[in-house]
Amino acid sequence: MTSDRETQLNVTGMTCNSCVRHVGDALRELKGVREGQVQLREGKVLVKHDPQSAPVGVMIQAIQDAGYDSTPAA
């Protein structure tokens, strides 16, 4: 079993609390995502996840499918 990891992602295109909800919902639908803290002002999301069940690429794709751009944070 893999231990959870925290990953920070940049998210662009969020302008309001509804956007925050959409990004959070998109991540919570993924198997392996335990928690997602979306920060509107900073344009970031901190995700606690199982990297085997929810790898970074899958999380980025889920955010993009919800209508926002996302990249791994440096």
N, C-alpha and C positions, 0 to 999 in steps of 0.2 A: 504494500500500500504506500502511496506517495503522500508525503506531508504537504500541507497547504503552503502556498507561497503568496506573498503580497506583490502585486505588480501595479505600477502607475502608468496610466495611458493618458496622452493628450487627446482632447476632444475639441474640435472646432465646429462652429455652427450653432452652438447652444446659445439662446438669447433669453430664455425665461424658465420659470419653474416647471412648465409643461415639458420643456426639452429635457430637463433633469430627470423627470419621471420617465420619459420615453427611453432615455439611455439606461437608467436603472432597471426598467422592465426588460429591456432587451438582454441585459446581462443576467438578470435573475432567471430568465427562461433557459439558460444554458446549464446542462448537467455539469456539476463540478464547481460552479460558482457559489461560494458560501456567503459573500457579502460584497457590496459595491457602494462606495461613498463617492457620490458625484459632487464635484465642486464647480458650480456655475461660474463664479467670478474668476477662478484660476484656470478654467477650461481643462480640468483634469478629472480623472476618476481613479480611485485606489480600490483595487479588486483583490479580495482574498479568494483564492481558487486552488483547485487541484490541477497542477500543470499538465497532467496526462489526460484528464477528462476535459479540461477547458484550457487549451494552450493559447498563448497570446494571439496568434493569428486568427483563431476562431472567435475570440472576444472582439478583436478589431473588426472582423467581418460582421458580427452581430450589430455593432455600433453603426457601421456603414449601412447595413441593411435597414436600420432605423432612420437613416437620413442624415447622418453626421459623419464628418471625417475624423479619423482616429489614427494615431501613430504611437509607438512605444515612447515613453518619456525617457529623456537622456539621463 
